[in-house]
């Protein structure tokens, strides 16, 4: 789905993710549900904060593979020159800068690639084990 590149858009994307996971058999309140929703939330927030281009939206794609019990989260924005990097260190009193550290710690795999459709921007993706997929 396509969302406005605003905090409200990121919040709606997180809610869509949470609802979709529940519909796929990963209920609210389970570890898998909370982890995938948190990762989606961080990637969407990064798209809004670091990938925003005026007048352009970001895209969220969720796919599930019941055979492997894996959920893939893809967030695409239009800022291809701003690639995600893990911070070397974040001061304790800083109120931001830990999103990718959470993704790194919680996802089984994550990375970044050029937009599949060839337009400007990038896709940041993460894959997570999600027992209970139907």
C-alpha positions in Angstrom: 0.0 0.0 0.0 0.9 3.6 -0.5 1.0 6.0 2.4 1.7 9.8 2.7 5.2 10.5 3.8 4.1 11.9 7.1 4.0 10.7 10.7 0.3 9.9 10.2 1.2 7.8 7.2 3.7 5.9 9.2 1.2 5.3 12.0 -1.4 4.0 9.5 1.1 1.7 7.9 2.0 0.3 11.3 -1.7 -0.3 12.0 -2.2 -2.0 8.6 0.7 -4.3 9.4 -0.6 -5.2 12.8 -4.1 -6.0 11.3 -2.7 -8.0 8.4 -0.5 -10.1 10.7 -3.5 -11.0 12.9 -5.4 -12.0 9.8 -2.5 -14.2 8.8 -2.7 -16.1 12.1 -0.1 -14.2 14.0 -2.3 -12.8 16.8 -1.9 -9.4 18.6 0.3 -9.7 21.7 2.4 -12.5 20.5 6.2 -12.1 20.2 6.2 -12.6 16.5 3.4 -10.0 16.0 5.1 -7.5 18.2 8.5 -7.9 16.5 7.3 -7.7 12.9 5.1 -4.7 13.8 8.0 -2.9 15.5 10.3 -3.5 12.5 7.7 -2.3 10.1 7.1 0.8 12.3 10.8 1.6 12.4 11.3 1.2 8.6 8.2 3.4 7.9 9.4 6.1 10.4 12.8 6.1 8.6 11.1 6.5 5.2 9.2 9.5 6.6 12.2 11.0 8.4 15.1 10.3 6.0 13.4 9.3 2.7 10.8 12.1 2.4 10.5 14.0 -0.9 7.8 16.6 -1.0 4.7 15.3 -2.8 5.9 11.7 -2.9 4.6 8.8 -0.8 6.2 5.8 0.6 5.1 2.2 0.0 4.8 -0.7 2.4 4.7 -4.2 1.2 4.1 -7.2 3.5 4.5 -10.8 2.2 4.1 -14.0 4.1 5.5 -17.4 3.2 3.7 -20.1 5.2 6.0 -22.8 3.9 9.0 -21.1 5.6 7.1 -19.3 8.3 8.7 -16.0 7.2 7.2 -12.5 6.9 9.0 -10.0 4.6 8.5 -6.2 5.1 9.5 -3.8 2.3 9.4 -0.1 2.6 10.1 2.0 -0.5 10.8 5.7 -0.6 12.1 8.1 -3.2 15.4 9.1 -1.7 17.9 6.7 -3.3 20.9 8.8 -2.3 20.2 8.4 1.5 21.0 4.7 2.2 20.5 3.3 5.7 23.5 2.9 7.9 23.9 1.4 11.4 25.1 4.1 13.7 28.5 3.6 15.2 27.3 4.9 18.6 24.3 6.7 19.9 24.6 9.0 23.0 22.5 7.8 25.9 20.7 11.1 26.2 19.8 11.1 22.4 16.1 10.5 21.8 16.6 9.0 18.4 19.0 7.1 16.2 18.3 3.6 17.4 15.7 2.4 14.8 18.1 0.4 12.6 19.8 -1.0 15.7 16.4 -2.5 16.6 15.9 -3.8 13.1 19.4 -5.3 13.2 18.7 -7.0 16.6 15.2 -8.3 15.8 15.1 -9.2 12.1 16.6 -12.4 10.8 17.9 -10.6 7.8 17.6 -7.0 6.5 19.0 -4.9 3.7 18.5 -2.2 1.1 18.2 -2.4 -2.7 17.3 -0.1 -5.6 13.6 0.2 -6.4 12.4 -2.9 -8.2 10.4 -0.9 -10.7 13.4 1.3 -11.6 12.2 4.6 -10.3 14.1 7.0 -8.0 14.6 5.7 -4.5 15.3 2.6 -2.5 13.6 -0.3 -0.8 14.6 -1.2 2.7 13.5 -4.7 3.6 13.6 -7.1 6.6 12.6 -10.7 7.0 11.4 -12.3 10.3 10.4 -15.7 11.4 6.7 -15.7 12.2 5.4 -19.0 13.7 1.7 -19.5 13.2 1.4 -18.2 9.6 -1.6 -19.6 7.8 
